Amino acid sequence: MIEELLTKNKLWSAARKAAKPDYFERLSKLQRPEYLWIGCSDSRVPANVIAGLEPGEVFVHRNVANLIHPTDLNMLSVVEYAVHQLGVKHIIICGHYGCGGIRAAVSGERFGLIDHWLQPVRDVSSTCFECRESGGWSEADLDKLCEASIIEQVERLARTPTLRAAWQEMKDVSIHGWVYGLKDGLLSDLGCTVTRDRFAASPPCKSPSTAPMAT
Ligand code: CO
């Protein structure tokens, strides 16, 4: 019953206030999270719960298969605010084994709009793995594709103007790629962290010339 959610909320609020009388008063005045979490919408991968973080400790954006689309204004707005206003130190892109989005992307079936959303996963699959026909992906293959996609999304985020501007301004923010195991509840670091050092090694191109274009 949906009313149970409201009842549970009242109990939760009362328990928090009993433990710390100023809990909500303090939280309502300020949020200063050190982490931005970009994860899958899957109900089994709630950022706060699996990372053991309290309200106020992590800024969160979730979408199907935790993808970075360079034209996604929702995601870009979240990243811009987190990096430039909240000053988060770490961005965690977290995927998970057994992701339905990853499976759907290479299933060969047509699902509709989501097929467009999942294109970056197919792009990774075509460059990193032998192309398989529908039904040919084993669980182990899908796990590898899941990891490869997370690593690619870290790279995509590192290339956005938002992150490059942050590094140019010497902001201390890093992007990490993590994967979560539904079967054991454990997070693993995929070792693909990108820091400001990347920017120093590869500064952006000069501004485009202001000379009129030849017609
Ligand atoms: Co998923």
Residues whose N, C-alpha, C, O or C-beta is under 5 A from the ligand:
A	BS01	CO	C40 D42 A65 C99 G100 G101
